[in-house]
């Protein structure tokens, strides 16, 4: 059974959701634009740029995903009438 509070209402676009979307889209765009990092230099501890650039995005992506999660959860809590921590 669909949620009665959101039945028939259009999706809500808020600044928090826009920022969350940007946080999720940034790693996707950065890693799909291969020509921007398809090179060997600069090297980092002997590792070509092509490899360490991709590896560096793993913790960056995890952090951005966490930020998006917190923003969306906080907004949902506010919409339901709960207190913000």
PyMOL Python script that loads the backbone (N, CA, C, O; Angstrom):
from pymol import cmd

cmd.read_pdbstr("""\
ATOM      1  N   UNK A   1       0.838  -1.176   0.000  1.00  0.00           N
ATOM      2  CA  UNK A   1       0.000   0.000   0.000  1.00  0.00           C
ATOM      3  C   UNK A   1       0.887   1.244   0.000  1.00  0.00           C
ATOM      4  O   UNK A   1       1.786   1.361   0.833  1.00  0.00           O
ATOM      5  N   UNK A   2       0.645   2.170  -0.920  1.00  0.00           N
ATOM      6  CA  UNK A   2       1.478   3.373  -0.977  1.00  0.00           C
ATOM      7  C   UNK A   2       1.301   4.255   0.253  1.00  0.00           C
ATOM      8  O   UNK A   2       0.264   4.240   0.915  1.00  0.00           O
ATOM      9  N   UNK A   3       2.325   5.004   0.529  1.00  0.00           N
ATOM     10  CA  UNK A   3       2.318   5.940   1.655  1.00  0.00           C
ATOM     11  C   UNK A   3       1.262   7.022   1.398  1.00  0.00           C
ATOM     12  O   UNK A   3       1.293   7.672   0.354  1.00  0.00           O
ATOM     13  N   UNK A   4       0.343   7.218   2.322  1.00  0.00           N
ATOM     14  CA  UNK A   4      -0.762   8.161   2.144  1.00  0.00           C
ATOM     15  C   UNK A   4      -0.307   9.609   2.193  1.00  0.00           C
ATOM     16  O   UNK A   4      -0.977  10.477   1.635  1.00  0.00           O
ATOM     17  N   UNK A   5       0.815   9.893   2.845  1.00  0.00           N
ATOM     18  CA  UNK A   5       1.268  11.280   2.949  1.00  0.00           C
ATOM     19  C   UNK A   5       1.843  11.798   1.634  1.00  0.00           C
ATOM     20  O   UNK A   5       1.833  13.005   1.392  1.00  0.00           O
ATOM     21  N   UNK A   6       2.345  10.906   0.782  1.00  0.00           N
ATOM     22  CA  UNK A   6       2.944  11.360  -0.471  1.00  0.00           C
ATOM     23  C   UNK A   6       2.121  10.965  -1.687  1.00  0.00           C
ATOM     24  O   UNK A   6       2.557  11.185  -2.817  1.00  0.00           O
ATOM     25  N   UNK A   7       0.939  10.384  -1.485  1.00  0.00           N
ATOM     26  CA  UNK A   7       0.108   9.955  -2.604  1.00  0.00           C
ATOM     27  C   UNK A   7      -0.394  11.159  -3.391  1.00  0.00           C
ATOM     28  O   UNK A   7      -1.009  12.067  -2.832  1.00  0.00           O
ATOM     29  N   UNK A   8      -0.128  11.155  -4.686  1.00  0.00           N
ATOM     30  CA  UNK A   8      -0.616  12.214  -5.547  1.00  0.00           C
ATOM     31  C   UNK A   8       0.173  13.507  -5.501  1.00  0.00           C
ATOM     32  O   UNK A   8      -0.175  14.455  -6.205  1.00  0.00           O
ATOM     33  N   UNK A   9       1.212  13.579  -4.707  1.00  0.00           N
ATOM     34  CA  UNK A   9       2.022  14.797  -4.624  1.00  0.00           C
ATOM     35  C   UNK A   9       3.250  14.652  -5.513  1.00  0.00           C
ATOM     36  O   UNK A   9       3.821  13.565  -5.603  1.00  0.00           O
ATOM     37  N   UNK A  10       3.662  15.731  -6.170  1.00  0.00           N
ATOM     38  CA  UNK A  10       4.876  15.650  -6.983  1.00  0.00           C
ATOM     39  C   UNK A  10       6.114  15.546  -6.088  1.00  0.00           C
ATOM     40  O   UNK A  10       6.060  15.934  -4.922  1.00  0.00           O
ATOM     41  N   UNK A  11       7.221  15.029  -6.615  1.00  0.00           N
ATOM     42  CA  UNK A  11       8.446  14.948  -5.819  1.00  0.00           C
ATOM     43  C   UNK A  11       8.906  16.338  -5.379  1.00  0.00           C
ATOM     44  O   UNK A  11       8.743  17.319  -6.105  1.00  0.00           O
ATOM     45  N   UNK A  12       9.471  16.401  -4.201  1.00  0.00           N
ATOM     46  CA  UNK A  12       9.919  17.679  -3.642  1.00  0.00           C
ATOM     47  C   UNK A  12      11.403  17.848  -3.942  1.00  0.00           C
ATOM     48  O   UNK A  12      12.218  16.981  -3.626  1.00  0.00           O
ATOM     49  N   UNK A  13      11.739  18.975  -4.556  1.00  0.00           N
ATOM     50  CA  UNK A  13      13.134  19.310  -4.820  1.00  0.00           C
ATOM     51  C   UNK A  13      13.537  20.377  -3.816  1.00  0.00           C
ATOM     52  O   UNK A  13      12.999  21.485  -3.809  1.00  0.00           O
ATOM     53  N   UNK A  14      14.491  20.022  -2.970  1.00  0.00           N
ATOM     54  CA  UNK A  14      14.971  20.940  -1.943  1.00  0.00           C
ATOM     55  C   UNK A  14      16.481  21.133  -2.110  1.00  0.00           C
ATOM     56  O   UNK A  14      17.131  20.341  -2.793  1.00  0.00           O
ATOM     57  N   UNK A  15      17.037  22.162  -1.501  1.00  0.00           N
ATOM     58  CA  UNK A  15      18.492  22.350  -1.582  1.00  0.00           C
ATOM     59  C   UNK A  15      19.277  21.140  -1.062  1.00  0.00           C
ATOM     60  O   UNK A  15      20.323  20.800  -1.614  1.00  0.00           O
ATOM     61  N   UNK A  16      18.780  20.492  -0.010  1.00  0.00           N
ATOM     62  CA  UNK A  16      19.468  19.316   0.521  1.00  0.00           C
ATOM     63  C   UNK A  16      19.520  18.192  -0.501  1.00  0.00           C
ATOM     64  O   UNK A  16      20.544  17.525  -0.648  1.00  0.00           O
ATOM     65  N   UNK A  17      18.422  17.985  -1.202  1.00  0.00           N
ATOM     66  CA  UNK A  17      18.389  16.924  -2.213  1.00  0.00           C
ATOM     67  C   UNK A  17      19.245  17.271  -3.420  1.00  0.00           C
ATOM     68  O   UNK A  17      19.836  16.382  -4.033  1.00  0.00           O
ATOM     69  N   UNK A  18      19.321  18.529  -3.765  1.00  0.00           N
ATOM     70  CA  UNK A  18      20.182  18.945  -4.873  1.00  0.00           C
ATOM     71  C   UNK A  18      21.644  18.695  -4.506  1.00  0.00           C
ATOM     72  O   UNK A  18      22.404  18.163  -5.316  1.00  0.00           O
ATOM     73  N   UNK A  19      22.037  19.072  -3.299  1.00  0.00           N
ATOM     74  CA  UNK A  19      23.416  18.839  -2.847  1.00  0.00           C
ATOM     75  C   UNK A  19      23.699  17.346  -2.783  1.00  0.00           C
ATOM     76  O   UNK A  19      24.783  16.911  -3.173  1.00  0.00           O
ATOM     77  N   UNK A  20      22.750  16.551  -2.300  1.00  0.00           N
ATOM     78  CA  UNK A  20      22.926  15.100  -2.248  1.00  0.00           C
ATOM     79  C   UNK A  20      23.104  14.537  -3.656  1.00  0.00           C
ATOM     80  O   UNK A  20      23.940  13.660  -3.871  1.00  0.00           O
ATOM     81  N   UNK A  21      22.335  15.026  -4.600  1.00  0.00           N
ATOM     82  CA  UNK A  21      22.469  14.576  -5.981  1.00  0.00           C
ATOM     83  C   UNK A  21      23.815  14.929  -6.573  1.00  0.00           C
ATOM     84  O   UNK A  21      24.405  14.136  -7.307  1.00  0.00           O
ATOM     85  N   UNK A  22      24.303  16.118  -6.257  1.00  0.00           N
ATOM     86  CA  UNK A  22      25.624  16.523  -6.736  1.00  0.00           C
ATOM     87  C   UNK A  22      26.702  15.645  -6.115  1.00  0.00           C
ATOM     88  O   UNK A  22      27.651  15.248  -6.792  1.00  0.00           O
ATOM     89  N   UNK A  23      26.559  15.343  -4.830  1.00  0.00           N
ATOM     90  CA  UNK A  23      27.521  14.461  -4.150  1.00  0.00           C
ATOM     91  C   UNK A  23      27.571  13.078  -4.803  1.00  0.00           C
ATOM     92  O   UNK A  23      28.636  12.464  -4.875  1.00  0.00           O
ATOM     93  N   UNK A  24      26.441  12.596  -5.269  1.00  0.00           N
ATOM     94  CA  UNK A  24      26.394  11.278  -5.897  1.00  0.00           C
ATOM     95  C   UNK A  24      26.841  11.322  -7.363  1.00  0.00           C
ATOM     96  O   UNK A  24      27.389  10.343  -7.869  1.00  0.00           O
ATOM     97  N   UNK A  25      26.614  12.436  -8.040  1.00  0.00           N
ATOM     98  CA  UNK A  25      26.970  12.537  -9.453  1.00  0.00           C
ATOM     99  C   UNK A  25      28.451  12.853  -9.665  1.00  0.00           C
ATOM    100  O   UNK A  25      29.027  12.461 -10.680  1.00  0.00           O
ATOM    101  N   UNK A  26      29.061  13.549  -8.728  1.00  0.00           N
ATOM    102  CA  UNK A  26      30.454  13.971  -8.885  1.00  0.00           C
ATOM    103  C   UNK A  26      31.418  12.806  -9.149  1.00  0.00           C
ATOM    104  O   UNK A  26      32.184  12.878 -10.110  1.00  0.00           O
ATOM    105  N   UNK A  27      31.417  11.741  -8.342  1.00  0.00           N
ATOM    106  CA  UNK A  27      32.334  10.634  -8.629  1.00  0.00           C
ATOM    107  C   UNK A  27      32.027   9.952  -9.966  1.00  0.00           C
ATOM    108  O   UNK A  27      32.940   9.523 -10.672  1.00  0.00           O
ATOM    109  N   UNK A  28      30.768   9.856 -10.300  1.00  0.00           N
ATOM    110  CA  UNK A  28      30.378   9.231 -11.560  1.00  0.00           C
ATOM    111  C   UNK A  28      30.974   9.988 -12.742  1.00  0.00           C
ATOM    112  O   UNK A  28      31.577   9.391 -13.634  1.00  0.00           O
ATOM    113  N   UNK A  29      30.800  11.299 -12.740  1.00  0.00           N
ATOM    114  CA  UNK A  29      31.324  12.126 -13.828  1.00  0.00           C
ATOM    115  C   UNK A  29      32.850  12.090 -13.830  1.00  0.00           C
ATOM    116  O   UNK A  29      33.463  11.968 -14.891  1.00  0.00           O
ATOM    117  N   UNK A  30      33.464  12.195 -12.663  1.00  0.00           N
ATOM    118  CA  UNK A  30      34.924  12.237 -12.572  1.00  0.00           C
ATOM    119  C   UNK A  30      35.563  10.955 -13.085  1.00  0.00           C
ATOM    120  O   UNK A  30      36.633  10.997 -13.692  1.00  0.00           O
ATOM    121  N   UNK A  31      34.924   9.829 -12.851  1.00  0.00           N
ATOM    122  CA  UNK A  31      35.514   8.560 -13.274  1.00  0.00           C
ATOM    123  C   UNK A  31      35.095   8.141 -14.679  1.00  0.00           C
ATOM    124  O   UNK A  31      35.802   7.358 -15.313  1.00  0.00           O
ATOM    125  N   UNK A  32      33.985   8.630 -15.178  1.00  0.00           N
ATOM    126  CA  UNK A  32      33.594   8.304 -16.556  1.00  0.00           C
ATOM    127  C   UNK A  32      34.306   9.174 -17.586  1.00  0.00           C
ATOM    128  O   UNK A  32      34.353   8.818 -18.763  1.00  0.00           O
ATOM    129  N   UNK A  33      34.853  10.294 -17.167  1.00  0.00           N
ATOM    130  CA  UNK A  33      35.599  11.185 -18.052  1.00  0.00           C
ATOM    131  C   UNK A  33      37.055  10.721 -18.081  1.00  0.00           C
ATOM    132  O   UNK A  33      37.943  11.377 -17.535  1.00  0.00           O
ATOM    133  N   UNK A  34      37.279   9.590 -18.722  1.00  0.00           N
ATOM    134  CA  UNK A  34      38.571   8.911 -18.690  1.00  0.00           C
ATOM    135  C   UNK A  34      39.682   9.737 -19.319  1.00  0.00           C
ATOM    136  O   UNK A  34      40.817   9.694 -18.845  1.00  0.00           O
ATOM    137  N   UNK A  35      39.389  10.473 -20.355  1.00  0.00           N
ATOM    138  CA  UNK A  35      40.447  11.240 -21.021  1.00  0.00           C
ATOM    139  C   UNK A  35      41.093  12.281 -20.104  1.00  0.00           C
ATOM    140  O   UNK A  35      42.199  12.746 -20.382  1.00  0.00           O
ATOM    141  N   UNK A  36      40.415  12.650 -19.015  1.00  0.00           N
ATOM    142  CA  UNK A  36      40.989  13.634 -18.096  1.00  0.00           C
ATOM    143  C   UNK A  36      42.099  13.047 -17.221  1.00  0.00           C
ATOM    144  O   UNK A  36      42.917  13.792 -16.682  1.00  0.00           O
ATOM    145  N   UNK A  37      42.134  11.731 -17.076  1.00  0.00           N
ATOM    146  CA  UNK A  37      43.162  11.116 -16.227  1.00  0.00           C
ATOM    147  C   UNK A  37      43.895   9.961 -16.909  1.00  0.00           C
ATOM    148  O   UNK A  37      44.603   9.212 -16.236  1.00  0.00           O
ATOM    149  N   UNK A  38      43.749   9.799 -18.202  1.00  0.00           N
ATOM    150  CA  UNK A  38      44.413   8.719 -18.930  1.00  0.00           C
ATOM    151  C   UNK A  38      45.842   9.129 -19.299  1.00  0.00           C
ATOM    152  O   UNK A  38      46.150   9.401 -20.460  1.00  0.00           O
ATOM    153  N   UNK A  39      46.689   9.165 -18.295  1.00  0.00           N
ATOM    154  CA  UNK A  39      48.099   9.514 -18.509  1.00  0.00           C
ATOM    155  C   UNK A  39      48.940   8.857 -17.418  1.00  0.00           C
ATOM    156  O   UNK A  39      48.408   8.362 -16.424  1.00  0.00           O
ATOM    157  N   UNK A  40      50.229   8.858 -17.609  1.00  0.00           N
ATOM    158  CA  UNK A  40      51.127   8.198 -16.657  1.00  0.00           C
ATOM    159  C   UNK A  40      51.678   9.130 -15.590  1.00  0.00           C
ATOM    160  O   UNK A  40      52.015   8.685 -14.493  1.00  0.00           O
ATOM    161  N   UNK A  41      51.772  10.412 -15.900  1.00  0.00           N
ATOM    162  CA  UNK A  41      52.356  11.341 -14.936  1.00  0.00           C
ATOM    163  C   UNK A  41      51.281  12.268 -14.406  1.00  0.00           C
ATOM    164  O   UNK A  41      50.320  12.522 -15.132  1.00  0.00           O
ATOM    165  N   UNK A  42      51.371  12.779 -13.223  1.00  0.00           N
ATOM    166  CA  UNK A  42      52.446  12.587 -12.253  1.00  0.00           C
ATOM    167  C   UNK A  42      52.327  11.240 -11.534  1.00  0.00           C
ATOM    168  O   UNK A  42      51.231  10.718 -11.329  1.00  0.00           O
ATOM    169  N   UNK A  43      53.457  10.709 -11.170  1.00  0.00           N
ATOM    170  CA  UNK A  43      53.484   9.438 -10.433  1.00  0.00           C
ATOM    171  C   UNK A  43      53.434   9.731  -8.937  1.00  0.00           C
ATOM    172  O   UNK A  43      53.936  10.752  -8.468  1.00  0.00           O
ATOM    173  N   UNK A  44      52.825   8.822  -8.210  1.00  0.00           N
ATOM    174  CA  UNK A  44      52.749   8.924  -6.747  1.00  0.00           C
ATOM    175  C   UNK A  44      53.289   7.627  -6.176  1.00  0.00           C
ATOM    176  O   UNK A  44      52.701   6.567  -6.390  1.00  0.00           O
ATOM    177  N   UNK A  45      54.383   7.692  -5.462  1.00  0.00           N
ATOM    178  CA  UNK A  45      55.137   6.550  -4.923  1.00  0.00           C
ATOM    179  C   UNK A  45      55.300   5.444  -5.974  1.00  0.00           C
ATOM    180  O   UNK A  45      55.148   4.257  -5.683  1.00  0.00           O
ATOM    181  N   UNK A  46      55.613   5.872  -7.201  1.00  0.00           N
ATOM    182  CA  UNK A  46      55.872   4.942  -8.290  1.00  0.00           C
ATOM    183  C   UNK A  46      54.640   4.447  -9.032  1.00  0.00           C
ATOM    184  O   UNK A  46      54.763   3.679  -9.987  1.00  0.00           O
ATOM    185  N   UNK A  47      53.453   4.873  -8.609  1.00  0.00           N
ATOM    186  CA  UNK A  47      52.211   4.422  -9.242  1.00  0.00           C
ATOM    187  C   UNK A  47      51.796   5.465 -10.278  1.00  0.00           C
ATOM    188  O   UNK A  47      51.713   6.651  -9.959  1.00  0.00           O
ATOM    189  N   UNK A  48      51.533   5.034 -11.523  1.00  0.00           N
ATOM    190  CA  UNK A  48      51.095   5.985 -12.547  1.00  0.00           C
ATOM    191  C   UNK A  48      49.800   6.687 -12.154  1.00  0.00           C
ATOM    192  O   UNK A  48      48.971   6.130 -11.434  1.00  0.00           O
ATOM    193  N   UNK A  49      49.639   7.913 -12.637  1.00  0.00           N
ATOM    194  CA  UNK A  49      48.481   8.742 -12.316  1.00  0.00           C
ATOM    195  C   UNK A  49      47.167   8.031 -12.606  1.00  0.00           C
ATOM    196  O   UNK A  49      46.225   8.125 -11.820  1.00  0.00           O
ATOM    197  N   UNK A  50      47.096   7.317 -13.731  1.00  0.00           N
ATOM    198  CA  UNK A  50      45.870   6.624 -14.129  1.00  0.00           C
ATOM    199  C   UNK A  50      45.334   5.735 -13.000  1.00  0.00           C
ATOM    200  O   UNK A  50      44.127   5.689 -12.763  1.00  0.00           O
ATOM    201  N   UNK A  51      46.224   5.039 -12.313  1.00  0.00           N
ATOM    202  CA  UNK A  51      45.792   4.117 -11.264  1.00  0.00           C
ATOM    203  C   UNK A  51      45.519   4.813  -9.936  1.00  0.00           C
ATOM    204  O   UNK A  51      44.493   4.559  -9.305  1.00  0.00           O
ATOM    205  N   UNK A  52      46.427   5.690  -9.505  1.00  0.00           N
ATOM    206  CA  UNK A  52      46.215   6.286  -8.180  1.00  0.00           C
ATOM    207  C   UNK A  52      45.059   7.268  -8.177  1.00  0.00           C
ATOM    208  O   UNK A  52      44.438   7.479  -7.136  1.00  0.00           O
ATOM    209  N   UNK A  53      44.757   7.869  -9.309  1.00  0.00           N
ATOM    210  CA  UNK A  53      43.593   8.753  -9.399  1.00  0.00           C
ATOM    211  C   UNK A  53      42.306   7.972  -9.116  1.00  0.00           C
ATOM    212  O   UNK A  53      41.449   8.422  -8.355  1.00  0.00           O
ATOM    213  N   UNK A  54      42.186   6.799  -9.737  1.00  0.00           N
ATOM    214  CA  UNK A  54      40.992   5.972  -9.517  1.00  0.00           C
ATOM    215  C   UNK A  54      40.916   5.453  -8.079  1.00  0.00           C
ATOM    216  O   UNK A  54      39.845   5.426  -7.474  1.00  0.00           O
ATOM    217  N   UNK A  55      42.038   5.053  -7.557  1.00  0.00           N
ATOM    218  CA  UNK A  55      42.070   4.545  -6.181  1.00  0.00           C
ATOM    219  C   UNK A  55      41.743   5.665  -5.193  1.00  0.00           C
ATOM    220  O   UNK A  55      41.084   5.422  -4.183  1.00  0.00           O
ATOM    221  N   UNK A  56      42.193   6.883  -5.473  1.00  0.00           N
ATOM    222  CA  UNK A  56      41.911   8.018  -4.583  1.00  0.00           C
ATOM    223  C   UNK A  56      40.413   8.293  -4.508  1.00  0.00           C
ATOM    224  O   UNK A  56      39.929   8.798  -3.495  1.00  0.00           O
ATOM    225  N   UNK A  57      39.679   7.971  -5.557  1.00  0.00           N
ATOM    226  CA  UNK A  57      38.242   8.228  -5.562  1.00  0.00           C
ATOM    227  C   UNK A  57      37.458   7.266  -4.675  1.00  0.00           C
ATOM    228  O   UNK A  57      36.294   7.539  -4.381  1.00  0.00           O
ATOM    229  N   UNK A  58      38.034   6.173  -4.242  1.00  0.00           N
ATOM    230  CA  UNK A  58      37.303   5.233  -3.377  1.00  0.00           C
ATOM    231  C   UNK A  58      36.920   5.889  -2.049  1.00  0.00           C
ATOM    232  O   UNK A  58      35.734   5.893  -1.721  1.00  0.00           O
ATOM    233  N   UNK A  59      37.854   6.445  -1.263  1.00  0.00           N
ATOM    234  CA  UNK A  59      37.435   7.105  -0.020  1.00  0.00           C
ATOM    235  C   UNK A  59      36.653   8.399  -0.269  1.00  0.00           C
ATOM    236  O   UNK A  59      35.779   8.762   0.519  1.00  0.00           O
ATOM    237  N   UNK A  60      36.972   9.091  -1.369  1.00  0.00           N
ATOM    238  CA  UNK A  60      36.226  10.317  -1.689  1.00  0.00           C
ATOM    239  C   UNK A  60      34.766   9.973  -1.956  1.00  0.00           C
ATOM    240  O   UNK A  60      33.866  10.649  -1.458  1.00  0.00           O
ATOM    241  N   UNK A  61      34.530   8.921  -2.741  1.00  0.00           N
ATOM    242  CA  UNK A  61      33.165   8.494  -3.051  1.00  0.00           C
ATOM    243  C   UNK A  61      32.430   8.036  -1.805  1.00  0.00           C
ATOM    244  O   UNK A  61      31.250   8.341  -1.633  1.00  0.00           O
ATOM    245  N   UNK A  62      33.116   7.305  -0.935  1.00  0.00           N
ATOM    246  CA  UNK A  62      32.482   6.864   0.311  1.00  0.00           C
ATOM    247  C   UNK A  62      32.068   8.063   1.157  1.00  0.00           C
ATOM    248  O   UNK A  62      30.979   8.072   1.730  1.00  0.00           O
ATOM    249  N   UNK A  63      32.921   9.064   1.238  1.00  0.00           N
ATOM    250  CA  UNK A  63      32.614  10.265   2.010  1.00  0.00           C
ATOM    251  C   UNK A  63      31.440  11.031   1.404  1.00  0.00           C
ATOM    252  O   UNK A  63      30.543  11.463   2.128  1.00  0.00           O
ATOM    253  N   UNK A  64      31.440  11.200   0.087  1.00  0.00           N
ATOM    254  CA  UNK A  64      30.351  11.912  -0.572  1.00  0.00           C
ATOM    255  C   UNK A  64      29.024  11.160  -0.454  1.00  0.00           C
ATOM    256  O   UNK A  64      27.969  11.778  -0.311  1.00  0.00           O
ATOM    257  N   UNK A  65      29.077   9.839  -0.512  1.00  0.00           N
ATOM    258  CA  UNK A  65      27.862   9.034  -0.341  1.00  0.00           C
ATOM    259  C   UNK A  65      27.323   9.181   1.077  1.00  0.00           C
ATOM    260  O   UNK A  65      26.111   9.273   1.269  1.00  0.00           O
ATOM    261  N   UNK A  66      28.204   9.203   2.066  1.00  0.00           N
ATOM    262  CA  UNK A  66      27.782   9.396   3.450  1.00  0.00           C
ATOM    263  C   UNK A  66      27.143  10.771   3.641  1.00  0.00           C
ATOM    264  O   UNK A  66      26.129  10.900   4.327  1.00  0.00           O
ATOM    265  N   UNK A  67      27.737  11.787   3.038  1.00  0.00           N
ATOM    266  CA  UNK A  67      27.178  13.138   3.135  1.00  0.00           C
ATOM    267  C   UNK A  67      25.785  13.178   2.523  1.00  0.00           C
ATOM    268  O   UNK A  67      24.871  13.766   3.100  1.00  0.00           O
ATOM    269  N   UNK A  68      25.615  12.557   1.359  1.00  0.00           N
ATOM    270  CA  UNK A  68      24.301  12.519   0.710  1.00  0.00           C
ATOM    271  C   UNK A  68      23.289  11.783   1.589  1.00  0.00           C
ATOM    272  O   UNK A  68      22.142  12.216   1.707  1.00  0.00           O
ATOM    273  N   UNK A  69      23.700  10.685   2.200  1.00  0.00           N
ATOM    274  CA  UNK A  69      22.832   9.914   3.084  1.00  0.00           C
ATOM    275  C   UNK A  69      22.379  10.760   4.270  1.00  0.00           C
ATOM    276  O   UNK A  69      21.194  10.782   4.603  1.00  0.00           O
ATOM    277  N   UNK A  70      23.319  11.453   4.905  1.00  0.00           N
ATOM    278  CA  UNK A  70      22.989  12.280   6.071  1.00  0.00           C
ATOM    279  C   UNK A  70      22.031  13.407   5.683  1.00  0.00           C
ATOM    280  O   UNK A  70      21.081  13.689   6.413  1.00  0.00           O
ATOM    281  N   UNK A  71      22.270  14.043   4.557  1.00  0.00           N
ATOM    282  CA  UNK A  71      21.395  15.132   4.121  1.00  0.00           C
ATOM    283  C   UNK A  71      19.973  14.655   3.866  1.00  0.00           C
ATOM    284  O   UNK A  71      19.015  15.306   4.284  1.00  0.00           O
ATOM    285  N   UNK A  72      19.830  13.530   3.188  1.00  0.00           N
ATOM    286  CA  UNK A  72      18.494  13.013   2.874  1.00  0.00           C
ATOM    287  C   UNK A  72      17.796  12.530   4.138  1.00  0.00           C
ATOM    288  O   UNK A  72      16.605  12.785   4.320  1.00  0.00           O
ATOM    289  N   UNK A  73      18.515  11.841   5.009  1.00  0.00           N
ATOM    290  CA  UNK A  73      17.906  11.363   6.263  1.00  0.00           C
ATOM    291  C   UNK A  73      17.461  12.533   7.144  1.00  0.00           C
ATOM    292  O   UNK A  73      16.387  12.480   7.742  1.00  0.00           O
ATOM    293  N   UNK A  74      18.271  13.579   7.228  1.00  0.00           N
ATOM    294  CA  UNK A  74      17.921  14.745   8.031  1.00  0.00           C
ATOM    295  C   UNK A  74      16.663  15.407   7.477  1.00  0.00           C
ATOM    296  O   UNK A  74      15.780  15.806   8.236  1.00  0.00           O
ATOM    297  N   UNK A  75      16.587  15.521   6.177  1.00  0.00           N
ATOM    298  CA  UNK A  75      15.410  16.127   5.568  1.00  0.00           C
ATOM    299  C   UNK A  75      14.156  15.277   5.798  1.00  0.00           C
ATOM    300  O   UNK A  75      13.084  15.812   6.082  1.00  0.00           O
ATOM    301  N   UNK A  76      14.290  13.977   5.678  1.00  0.00           N
ATOM    302  CA  UNK A  76      13.142  13.096   5.926  1.00  0.00           C
ATOM    303  C   UNK A  76      12.670  13.206   7.379  1.00  0.00           C
ATOM    304  O   UNK A  76      11.469  13.206   7.649  1.00  0.00           O
ATOM    305  N   UNK A  77      13.617  13.298   8.302  1.00  0.00           N
ATOM    306  CA  UNK A  77      13.274  13.439   9.716  1.00  0.00           C
ATOM    307  C   UNK A  77      12.526  14.749   9.954  1.00  0.00           C
ATOM    308  O   UNK A  77      11.559  14.780  10.714  1.00  0.00           O
ATOM    309  N   UNK A  78      12.965  15.821   9.313  1.00  0.00           N
ATOM    310  CA  UNK A  78      12.301  17.119   9.457  1.00  0.00           C
ATOM    311  C   UNK A  78      10.902  17.063   8.861  1.00  0.00           C
ATOM    312  O   UNK A  78       9.959  17.586   9.454  1.00  0.00           O
ATOM    313  N   UNK A  79      10.756  16.444   7.710  1.00  0.00           N
ATOM    314  CA  UNK A  79       9.440  16.342   7.057  1.00  0.00           C
ATOM    315  C   UNK A  79       8.452  15.546   7.899  1.00  0.00           C
ATOM    316  O   UNK A  79       7.252  15.817   7.863  1.00  0.00           O
ATOM    317  N   UNK A  80       8.936  14.583   8.644  1.00  0.00           N
ATOM    318  CA  UNK A  80       8.053  13.786   9.500  1.00  0.00           C
ATOM    319  C   UNK A  80       7.785  14.451  10.834  1.00  0.00           C
ATOM    320  O   UNK A  80       6.993  13.943  11.627  1.00  0.00           O
ATOM    321  N   UNK A  81       8.423  15.566  11.096  1.00  0.00           N
ATOM    322  CA  UNK A  81       8.184  16.312  12.315  1.00  0.00           C
ATOM    323  C   UNK A  81       9.124  15.998  13.444  1.00  0.00           C
ATOM    324  O   UNK A  81       8.865  16.399  14.579  1.00  0.00           O
ATOM    325  N   UNK A  82      10.202  15.300  13.183  1.00  0.00           N
ATOM    326  CA  UNK A  82      11.168  14.967  14.225  1.00  0.00           C
ATOM    327  C   UNK A  82      12.162  16.078  14.440  1.00  0.00           C
ATOM    328  O   UNK A  82      12.240  17.021  13.653  1.00  0.00           O
ATOM    329  N   UNK A  83      12.920  15.963  15.507  1.00  0.00           N
ATOM    330  CA  UNK A  83      13.934  16.966  15.843  1.00  0.00           C
ATOM    331  C   UNK A  83      15.215  16.661  15.088  1.00  0.00           C
ATOM    332  O   UNK A  83      15.501  15.502  14.790  1.00  0.00           O
ATOM    333  N   UNK A  84      15.987  17.692  14.778  1.00  0.00           N
ATOM    334  CA  UNK A  84      17.267  17.545  14.126  1.00  0.00           C
ATOM    335  C   UNK A  84      18.328  17.388  15.201  1.00  0.00           C
ATOM    336  O   UNK A  84      18.346  18.138  16.178  1.00  0.00           O
ATOM    337  N   UNK A  85      19.213  16.412  15.022  1.00  0.00           N
ATOM    338  CA  UNK A  85      20.280  16.204  16.010  1.00  0.00           C
ATOM    339  C   UNK A  85      21.459  17.063  15.725  1.00  0.00           C
ATOM    340  O   UNK A  85      22.448  17.016  16.456  1.00  0.00           O
TER     341      UNK A  85
END
""", "prot")
cmd.dss("prot")
cmd.show_as("cartoon", "prot")
cmd.util.cbc("prot")
cmd.orient("prot")
